[in-house]
Each structure stands twice: as C-alpha cells, then as structure tokens.
Amino acid sequence: MLGIEKIDHICIAVKDLESARKVWEPFLGKSAPDHAYRHDPEAIDVARYYVGEVGYELMASTREGSDVDRFIKKRGEGVMLLSFKVPDTVEAMGKLREAGFQLLDKTPRIWEKSRYAFLNPAFMNGVLVEVID
C-alpha cells in the first residue's frame, strides 16, 4: 500500500542522554554516535547509531512539556517511536487517510531533506509510528 522500504529508525526516550550513551555504546560496539544532533522544533537531543541500515536513536528532551518529556512522565524511559521509510510521505499520508488510518499531522513535517508525519498512537496499538521519505 505505502511502498514501505525498510524500518528507518527506532527511537528510545531517555531521561539523560549521556547516561544512556554509557549503556548503549558498549552494547552496540560504538565509541560515539554515528550522528548526534539537536532538533529544536521537537525539543530533543539525539544520539543516532546505525545497526545495519536501521537508525537506533536515543532521544532526550530539551524542554519540559515536550513530547519526549511527556512520554517519559507517562510511561517511563523506553521505545517511543518506530519510523518506516516510504518513497513519498505526502503520497503515503493520502493513502493512509483513504484507508482510514488516523494521522496526527495534516501536512508533513520537515527535517533536513526529509518529510515525515506521525500516526496516532491510539489507533496504532499504542505505538507512535512515523512515515518518512
């Protein structure tokens, strides 16, 4: 239906990014993230590691009340998001809506050169799902 190409990345919500890195880097066999960044619109600091072609992200909130902060307060640290790579996010959003899926976004969000959108976790068995091109 959507032309899902692969799992793009998995996000883990953490309280303290540096502490989480000390746990995950030895486990993943890494000495540092493959990519680290701050994304102010989403209020997150991220350490991304690649496991094969899949990104594994540790995300910490940079602001009280952010999505990550609310997630941790409600559920504790843990898997927050599964992201699926699609050829075209806008097209995928249309197909999802036509099929009755509930999206959180009316238009795609933009980060670097990618467009992405979230599906409603209440509709997706409690999982925050992202489609990204």
Contacts in CASP RR format, 6 or more apart in sequence:
PFRMAT RR
TARGET T0000
AUTHOR 0000-0000-0000
METHOD contacts of the structure
MODEL  1
MLGIEKIDHICIAVKDLESARKVWEPFLGKSAPDHAYRHDPEAIDVARYY
VGEVGYELMASTREGSDVDRFIKKRGEGVMLLSFKVPDTVEAMGKLREAG
FQLLDKTPRIWEKSRYAFLNPAFMNGVLVEVID
1 95 0 8 1.000
1 99 0 8 1.000
2 84 0 8 1.000
2 86 0 8 1.000
2 92 0 8 1.000
2 95 0 8 1.000
2 96 0 8 1.000
2 131 0 8 1.000
3 86 0 8 1.000
3 87 0 8 1.000
3 92 0 8 1.000
4 84 0 8 1.000
4 85 0 8 1.000
4 86 0 8 1.000
5 84 0 8 1.000
5 85 0 8 1.000
5 86 0 8 1.000
5 87 0 8 1.000
6 53 0 8 1.000
6 54 0 8 1.000
6 84 0 8 1.000
6 85 0 8 1.000
7 54 0 8 1.000
7 82 0 8 1.000
7 83 0 8 1.000
7 84 0 8 1.000
7 85 0 8 1.000
8 54 0 8 1.000
8 55 0 8 1.000
8 83 0 8 1.000
8 84 0 8 1.000
8 85 0 8 1.000
8 130 0 8 1.000
8 132 0 8 1.000
9 48 0 8 1.000
9 54 0 8 1.000
9 55 0 8 1.000
9 56 0 8 1.000
9 57 0 8 1.000
9 81 0 8 1.000
9 83 0 8 1.000
10 54 0 8 1.000
10 55 0 8 1.000
10 56 0 8 1.000
10 57 0 8 1.000
10 79 0 8 1.000
10 81 0 8 1.000
10 82 0 8 1.000
10 83 0 8 1.000
11 57 0 8 1.000
11 59 0 8 1.000
11 79 0 8 1.000
11 80 0 8 1.000
11 81 0 8 1.000
11 82 0 8 1.000
11 83 0 8 1.000
12 20 0 8 1.000
12 56 0 8 1.000
12 57 0 8 1.000
12 58 0 8 1.000
12 59 0 8 1.000
12 77 0 8 1.000
12 78 0 8 1.000
12 79 0 8 1.000
12 80 0 8 1.000
13 59 0 8 1.000
13 60 0 8 1.000
13 61 0 8 1.000
13 68 0 8 1.000
13 71 0 8 1.000
13 72 0 8 1.000
13 75 0 8 1.000
13 76 0 8 1.000
13 77 0 8 1.000
13 78 0 8 1.000
13 79 0 8 1.000
13 80 0 8 1.000
14 20 0 8 1.000
14 58 0 8 1.000
14 59 0 8 1.000
14 60 0 8 1.000
14 72 0 8 1.000
14 77 0 8 1.000
14 78 0 8 1.000
15 60 0 8 1.000
15 72 0 8 1.000
15 77 0 8 1.000
16 60 0 8 1.000
17 45 0 8 1.000
17 47 0 8 1.000
17 58 0 8 1.000
17 59 0 8 1.000
17 60 0 8 1.000
20 47 0 8 1.000
20 58 0 8 1.000
20 60 0 8 1.000
20 77 0 8 1.000
21 33 0 8 1.000
21 47 0 8 1.000
21 58 0 8 1.000
24 30 0 8 1.000
24 47 0 8 1.000
24 49 0 8 1.000
24 56 0 8 1.000
24 58 0 8 1.000
25 31 0 8 1.000
25 32 0 8 1.000
25 33 0 8 1.000
25 49 0 8 1.000
28 49 0 8 1.000
28 51 0 8 1.000
28 56 0 8 1.000
30 49 0 8 1.000
33 47 0 8 1.000
33 48 0 8 1.000
33 49 0 8 1.000
34 48 0 8 1.000
34 49 0 8 1.000
34 50 0 8 1.000
35 46 0 8 1.000
35 48 0 8 1.000
36 45 0 8 1.000
36 46 0 8 1.000
36 47 0 8 1.000
36 48 0 8 1.000
37 45 0 8 1.000
37 46 0 8 1.000
37 48 0 8 1.000
38 44 0 8 1.000
38 45 0 8 1.000
38 46 0 8 1.000
38 62 0 8 1.000
39 46 0 8 1.000
39 111 0 8 1.000
40 62 0 8 1.000
41 109 0 8 1.000
42 66 0 8 1.000
42 67 0 8 1.000
42 68 0 8 1.000
43 61 0 8 1.000
43 62 0 8 1.000
43 63 0 8 1.000
43 65 0 8 1.000
43 66 0 8 1.000
43 67 0 8 1.000
43 68 0 8 1.000
43 69 0 8 1.000
44 59 0 8 1.000
44 60 0 8 1.000
44 61 0 8 1.000
44 62 0 8 1.000
44 66 0 8 1.000
44 68 0 8 1.000
45 59 0 8 1.000
45 60 0 8 1.000
45 62 0 8 1.000
46 57 0 8 1.000
46 58 0 8 1.000
46 59 0 8 1.000
46 60 0 8 1.000
47 57 0 8 1.000
47 58 0 8 1.000
48 55 0 8 1.000
48 56 0 8 1.000
48 57 0 8 1.000
49 55 0 8 1.000
49 56 0 8 1.000
49 57 0 8 1.000
50 56 0 8 1.000
59 68 0 8 1.000
59 80 0 8 1.000
60 68 0 8 1.000
61 67 0 8 1.000
61 68 0 8 1.000
61 69 0 8 1.000
61 72 0 8 1.000
63 69 0 8 1.000
68 80 0 8 1.000
71 80 0 8 1.000
80 128 0 8 1.000
81 127 0 8 1.000
81 128 0 8 1.000
81 129 0 8 1.000
81 130 0 8 1.000
82 127 0 8 1.000
82 128 0 8 1.000
82 129 0 8 1.000
82 130 0 8 1.000
83 116 0 8 1.000
83 129 0 8 1.000
83 130 0 8 1.000
83 131 0 8 1.000
83 132 0 8 1.000
84 129 0 8 1.000
84 130 0 8 1.000
84 131 0 8 1.000
84 132 0 8 1.000
85 132 0 8 1.000
85 133 0 8 1.000
86 92 0 8 1.000
86 131 0 8 1.000
86 132 0 8 1.000
86 133 0 8 1.000
87 133 0 8 1.000
88 133 0 8 1.000
89 108 0 8 1.000
89 114 0 8 1.000
89 115 0 8 1.000
89 116 0 8 1.000
89 117 0 8 1.000
89 131 0 8 1.000
89 132 0 8 1.000
89 133 0 8 1.000
90 108 0 8 1.000
90 115 0 8 1.000
92 117 0 8 1.000
92 131 0 8 1.000
92 133 0 8 1.000
93 103 0 8 1.000
93 105 0 8 1.000
93 108 0 8 1.000
93 117 0 8 1.000
93 131 0 8 1.000
96 103 0 8 1.000
96 119 0 8 1.000
96 131 0 8 1.000
97 103 0 8 1.000
101 119 0 8 1.000
101 123 0 8 1.000
102 119 0 8 1.000
102 120 0 8 1.000
102 122 0 8 1.000
102 123 0 8 1.000
103 117 0 8 1.000
103 118 0 8 1.000
103 119 0 8 1.000
103 120 0 8 1.000
104 117 0 8 1.000
104 118 0 8 1.000
104 119 0 8 1.000
104 120 0 8 1.000
105 117 0 8 1.000
105 118 0 8 1.000
107 117 0 8 1.000
108 115 0 8 1.000
108 116 0 8 1.000
108 117 0 8 1.000
109 115 0 8 1.000
109 116 0 8 1.000
109 117 0 8 1.000
110 116 0 8 1.000
114 132 0 8 1.000
114 133 0 8 1.000
115 132 0 8 1.000
115 133 0 8 1.000
116 130 0 8 1.000
116 131 0 8 1.000
116 132 0 8 1.000
116 133 0 8 1.000
117 130 0 8 1.000
117 131 0 8 1.000
118 128 0 8 1.000
118 129 0 8 1.000
118 130 0 8 1.000
119 128 0 8 1.000
119 129 0 8 1.000
119 130 0 8 1.000
119 131 0 8 1.000
121 127 0 8 1.000
121 128 0 8 1.000
121 129 0 8 1.000
END
